């Protein structure tokens, strides 16, 4: 076979099967038992897609391609092996940026050599519909890239998690977006390079501008949103190539990211628009701080905590981002094991936005070999706090704040929270009394009669409790 | 394939995605992101076509870089997903 034709039914069939494999890969994630099989389906689908492409195209440069795959593959594999589970949000952000950049490169290559992609007419002009697809592909790809790079820098701590607010940023952002869409429209009538490259440059810029004003606490939404964009970028290129595997995958990934963004927004009771507009946590710190610091609160020691939990019948542990930062998950599991030996019922309660990405806490607990049937989501466990003897909060704050239920003026009012204050005793592990959560609001739980503050590094505190048990 | 049939596949796949993703358990949302990351690198198909084609050296090199980047993602994404999924264990029966 020489010049491959996109209408070859066997090729189309192979790509379709690859697409179905990807659907099965996501379907497998409905339960941990089926998830590993799902992941294998994903790999098979990818192998099929790559294999089909290589077989059906006249390959002029097989060694170079093999080299590129080998270099990329080894880098990816080594990173995947070495990365710490606590660094997962950064890794995902970095991977998103690569998908974005790959989309940009493919779109640029298609623009320079449209014959290879069968998107030119006899006169050498690129089809009008392909120009729109290409323009959208490069724009979404570039936004995904620069946005993910900023998200990576913020998550990795190379850049402050604080929102950076430019003056008139809404005006600048909307203007840039309008310019991008306008130029893509103009690209249909004029396929000259300046149009193409201006769209590319503006898209890189807007990705950067969109993410800098978004604060650390909103990162779960941002990461999910960029996940969605990387899917739409793949779908747009799938249109250009008339490739069903790419279109199906793009649609799957695009909806997946969109649904995750929605779940995260709902868990914070914030609208998607307000997250995108950014700035959350910047002004709140001024209003929430002051008055409360001189209120009485009780301090406890590791021995007190160990004693209380040993006497308890049931303990619910609420992990948050602070646990991830302190790498306390292994010590925490050890504590849970010792308590279980004492006959205490131990459960873990996870708020959807605990951590820096969807499901972050679940992965960390799984890493520490906490059985997943001891880990519960907010709506499944919230009614149990009233019967629990001890609620052990470690590195979480805003997600336990009862102000979200009672105080209409609070910036987090309306956000679903874990009802820790209903437990007989609340043990609250926190580095110091000074710091407030990301929302910048004081937590009423600190000052309750049944709360004992355990002020120390989360990992150290848990290790001390383990020693006392 | 004409534009409308491609569009039909796309729209239907969005619906499939919607229902499949809602059935994913929240505990596996991080692996979900990692695996969607890996599969969205199917964009490597485009990069392969660009780097395989004769005619434009610049397009070929853009394609090759794209192949390398997408490969990082494919291998890295699937490997890290597998590593995470291997950690999810049930309580041992005593």
Interface residues (C-beta under 8 A of the other chain):
Chain A: X6 X7 X12 X18 X19 X22 X23 X25 X26 X27 X29 X30 X31 X32 X35 X36 X38 X39 X42 X43 X45 X46 X49 X50 X53 X54 X57 X58 X59 X60 X61 X64 X65 X68 X69 X70 X71 X72 X73 X74 X75 X76 X77 X79 X80 X81 X83 X85 X88 X91 X92 X95 X96 X98 X99 X101 X102 X103 X105 X106 X108 X109 X110 X112 X113 X115 X116 X117 X129 X223 X224 X227 X230 X231 X233 X234 X235 X237 X238 X239 X240 X241 X242 X243 X244 X245 X246 X247 X248 X249 X250 X251 X252 X253 X254 X255 X256 X257 X259 X260 X263 X350 X352 X357 X358 X359 X360 X362 X363 X366 X367 X369 X371 X372 X373 X374 X375 X377
Chain B: X1 X3 X6 X9 X10 X11 X13 X14 X16 X17 X18 X20 X21 X22 X23 X24 X25 X26 X27 X28 X29 X30 X31 X32 X33 X34 X35 X36 X37 X38 X39 X40 X41 X42 X43 X44 X45 X46 X47 X48 X49 X50 X51 X52 X53 X54 X55 X56 X58 X59 X60 X62 X63 X64 X65 X66 X67 X68 X69 X70 X71 X72 X73 X74 X75 X76 X77 X78 X79 X80 X81 X82 X83 X84 X85 X86 X87 X88 X89 X90 X91 X92
